């Protein structure tokens, strides 16, 4: 099953039809309050949590994503087990990445979210891709798991899964691992949370 685990717009009938044409069978987005099947696409709630929200997240039904904005957000990483399903790193807010941060990130054992739209915008601007290269290198060394999502805000910015596959392949991820990040990990997460 092909799933987009980070859609940021409004889901309506047009978007569902377009998502089906692109091959998506599931979409996780913040506008959903419960899991439902609409026109052949499973819509799953997505919760973006700050470190302080994690203690309340065990009862949430849907994809629970911890948004990491500082190196301190992962200090109590053993306590995060079972409370989150994935991590999204806000590289614009994160000032530095040190060995301790990477050790905690690896120790979490949950996938790291890589957003296609953010990668493309960084490629087209003068922003650095260093943190992304670091995450992709850790992934190719099988130290962490990742998944790639669209980060689309509307129908026009929805992206075909093969475009995501091509981008991370060009950035140095072997094809087998790229396929896993696009197809396998999102499918596993959706089946676990829905």
N, C-alpha and C positions, 0 to 999 in steps of 0.2 A: 504494500500500500504506500503510495506517495503522499506525504503529509507536509504541509507548511506550518511550522510551529511558531511563527511570529508574523501574523498579519495585523497591521495597525489601523486598518480602516473600518468602514461599515460593510457588513456582509448583507447583501441583498440578492434577489433572484438572478440579476445579471452577473454578479460576481460568482455566484455558485455555478452558473452555466459555463462561464469562462474558465473557472478553476477546473471543472470537469474536462473541458477541452484540452487543458494543459496537462491533464493526467492526475490532478490532485483528488484524493478521496477523503482527506481530512484537513481541517484548518483549525489551529489554535489561535484565539484572539481574545483580547481583554473585554470585548463587548458581550461575550457569552456568559450567562449565569448558570447554565446547566448544559450537559451534553445532549445534543439532539441531531437527528438526521434530517437534512434539508436538501431535497432534490438530488439525493445520492451522495452528498458530501456530509461527513460527520463534523459537526462544529463542537469544539471542545473549549471550555473556559481556560484562559491563561491568566495567571496571577504574577505580576512583577513585584517582588518583595524586597524591602530593605532589610538590613540586618536585624533591626528591632522588630520587624513583623514576623520573623521566622518562627518564633515560639508559638504563634497562633496558626501557623500554616498546616499543621498536621490534620486538621479537620476539613481543609479545603479540598474539594473534588475538582480536579483539573490539573493542568500543567503549572507547577510551582517553580518559578524562575527567580533565583537570587540575583539581584543586580549589584555587582561589586563596584563600588566607587572609590574605595581606599584599600590599602593593604591590610588595614585593621579589620575589614569586614569578614575576613577568613580566619581571624585569630582563634576562635572557638570551633574550628572546623569539625572535630569529632562529634560535637553536639548537633551539627547540621544534618547528620545522617538520618534519613527517613522523613525529614522536614522539607526537603527541596528535591526537585527532579532534574534541575539543570542550573547552570550558572551563565549569566551574561556579564561580561566585563565591560564597564564603561570606560574605555581607554581615554576619552576626553577628560574625565575627572581624575583618573588614576595617574598620580605624578611619577611614581617609580615602581619598578618591579624588581624585587631582590630575590635571593635564593630561598629565603624563608617563605615568601609569598608563593613562589613556584612549588615548593615542597607541600604547602598547605593545599594548593590548587590540585596537585597530583593526588594528595591524600583524600580529597573529597570523594573521589570515585563516581562523580556524576558528569555527564557530558557538558562541554563548554559550547555555548551558542556562538556561531559565526554568522553575522548578518550580511547577506549579499549586497543590499543597497548601500550599507556603510562601507564595505570593501570597495565597491565601484566608485563611490564618491571620493574616497581617499586616493584611489588610483588616478582619478581625473583631476585631483587638486594637488596641492603641494604638501599635504599632510603625510606624515611618516606611516609606513606599514610595518615598522619594526616589531611592535607587539604582536601583530597578526602573524608575521613570519615566525616569531618565537612559538606561538600557539601551534601553528602548522608543523613546525619542526618537532615539537613535543608529540604531536599526533602521529607523525610519520615514524617516530621512534617508539610508538605504542605506549607512551607514558600516560596519555590522557585520551579520552574519547571526545569527539566533537560532532556537531550536526550543523548543517548549513540551512538557513531559512531565508525567506525573501526579504522580510522587513518592509514589505509593500504597504503603502498607505491607501491605495485605491486600485481599481481594476486595471488602470493603465500602467501601473508599476508592478503588477504581478509578473513573475518571471518563470520561464519554463525550467524544469529541473535540469535539463541538459546544459543550460547556460550556467547554472551554478556549478555543475560538474566540470565544465570547461574552465571556468575561472580558477577553481582551486587546483585543478590539474596544472594549469599554466603557472600557478604559484609554487609548484614543486611537490604536490601531493600525488603519489602513485595512483593509477586508475582504480585499482581494487579498493584502496582506502578512500578515494574520492566517492566511489559508488556507495560505500558503507555510510559515509557521512551524509549523503543525500537521501538514500533510500532506507537503509537498514535501521540506523539509530532513531530517526524520526518515527518510523513505523513501530519500533519497540516501545518508545515513549508513549505514543498515542494508545497503544493497546494496554499499557500499564496504568494510564491515568483515566481512561474512558470506561 
